[in-house]
Amino acid sequence: MWIPPKSPFNLVQEQLHQDPWRIFVACIFCNLTKRMQSEPIMWQFFQRYPTANDAAQADHEEVANMVAILGLKNRRAMSLIKMSKDYISKPWQADPKGMLHAVGKYAEDAYRIFCLGDWMDVNPQDHALNDYHDWLWKNHAEDIEVPEGPECRTVADGLNSFLTGKRITGINVMSGRYARHGGPDGISEFTQTLPAKVAGVSCHGKFIYIHMDNGWNVWCTLGMTGSWRKDQTPHARVSVDSDDGTVYFTDMRNFGTLSFVNGNGLLLSKIKSLGPDMLTNNLSDADFIKIIRGINRTIAEAIMDQSVIAGVGNYLKAECLYFAKISPHRPCNSLTDQELIGLNQSIKSTIRMSYKTGGATIRNYAGINGQVGQYSSRFAVYSQKTDPAGNPVVKEKTADGRMTHWVPTVQR
């Protein structure tokens, strides 16, 4: 069962998560009032009307007098009583905003965050909810989906098909952090060179780059929830107009990045800073052994480090280590040559199979046409309770700082 973590903000909704009706009541009280004013009256209300049934039968004048100090007493009293009646008489669970009187986006977002726990799919606008939401992402997102090599390559393929040979005619910042804090690096200088033709789109690990025929390059990382789409979603952040249509950089959580860089020297330096791309580079066993042997860390840390090898993320780490029968806690220098050969083959075969099936959609990822990845249906251990043989899967935080799914009875 979802229990919302206690935050430094100590929001009243954190205390009410077991009762959706109380969440909705709290939001009605908090609307257009200061917290210090509204909370004492709200607790008085709960003492007098502890359930939705009690509130539905309340006397309007009595409730209005109770909330008078907050302002809008008649409107607020009517909202509390009518919402309570709707709560006990309507099938509101699938659509609180549409079914419950006085329940708008703020209250529905609070319900989804604190009662349902699907906070990753909520984009709150209320200041306090947004603070709590950002805090959750920063402190409780160890096990979320992040696009990995297969997903980034699939996105790059879609962009390559859509943009290569076309002229980019305009770039527009639409929303998100680039709208609030200034556009991506180099965007002003780049737009002055337009129109310009796209020479190609490629990818190295999780790093996507658009190469222009005028010497400029557009660098992109998808972060946690980034993608490129032909359709305009609510989280479209930057639009790229071409003479064949528009494509949108979409990013719900705003951790993805765009940069506009003139010249190929910096691009080559960037790629050299990354390890071999495990999807496209058929790394020999000897080279893989040489790379891993020189690392004084655990194997989980090594294969998640993009400067060591590129393209492996959290789900690939779990799957590849499982297939190679290696514990994520093993120090790199404890692994035999045979174990490392097995891991190299496991990484290459798993990452290629994921790419072949369009990547893995765990929560948010979609390709340029909105298509979801199919590899998640093949997971052996990631997000599973048991492996295919019925052995229990353990989920724990490992030295790379992420939650790792693994099978101690199989992986040594």
Steps between C-alpha positions, in 0.01 A plus 500: 500500500625848411592718797616848392841581649516772764654813355662811650186690389272302734198546275167419662425259215790282619295424813173433316610257229289208631172687443444656155196692628720678754750581226222669300375685809852622576534636147171690532623651825842586357357666189544880510611493865824495689597175666530652849141622472337200338649201682360566851150544353543188288581288808193644675296397198636144514424481871141608438457304175742203506365327187354585160160375620508742793598795281238415236229543764648817653299818546612761248479790744698314765781421256494856362542643848787261569695606190399868502845621609648359179274704271255382234310327779183409307687383193747299708222343712304402190814350344577289807145365531438439128841340445430265792164401351664432164776302673256249650258482206708511180763265346762777517822296528593507131421869456491701826523833317207415276278331760550691826373851562777754577775249419731650238852425379658591835289251699524227234879538489512475881286185488726339240818593684405423859234226464587314181875551490511561123688826557736435209212560257376821669605851399370720786458875462435583866811643667498276810416185304770583249759536779402160639496349151850629421621372838365154414687498170825604665480266798277204412557426133772235529302244305341697220535434133772699325548459124799274439702417189223317309242773569739782408604321181134443407426870553806594291384265223160670496657845485740388230214371285292813554766775476795385288510687171240750624564866583446622853318831470434593861558411865252611768519461877148418615503420872698345783828611648629646173198730492547596866877531519620574149537293185745216436867588456573636154139519383512870408813460289367185337167654399688775317641237264158367400376361273754219506487139380526200731786274391408217739401399851700254704550371851782374722369323806248741649639805314299609193632754250359665188768589247433802277656563160614847612735359766266536796386210719202467733588297810226327696468289812157366593552504878220323688194563284621663180410397147431640154148484359321598183184572697484791743454363853430709814869475589638628168792727591668593171365482145720446196338612175615349172378536145328163548328563833573553870654274762489570875751442777273373777606469864259472792762545775734743318821305566579450131739740328550670166812687388584664166872466428696640206771276354581131518801523733290523815274220374797269451629588847159425649482160333858419607399569861254210479579132511435266206136492389394149597218499245701586189859420596568127483743524789737206514524289812865597539421873486210461743721314747768769468247778567337339805826371650622857554201605712521495879123491559213255497380362171165679542682833522725419205235409244277792602785749448455641149869588478582128542242351263212693346133408477438286809246632751309354790286236332783383273734481799257269681430279200861471381643417842229239549567329168875505577429362851704777665406678823475882468714522815804325353816715477623518141841360596335186643349394168668230295568536128227246431248695707588822318470329162156381601401850614623660176292256297202549731510879465531489121224244449259664748547856375455386140184304579356801682579723202349245260172512695488881516653537846316470830202709602468478877309821559560799270722406206360517148654531156460790258161371380381425853578129469588317822791261545430128536809376682346555844283192435821293485649608835647207690566683829447874464173594676430128552430313826656177376730404214382260224608203717294622796792626708420809711624833360657738751468875449760705683712811467847422368826693490404677177227682697210331323254226592618171350288191438702180535484135609751409774445126450605531134741792495831453682 
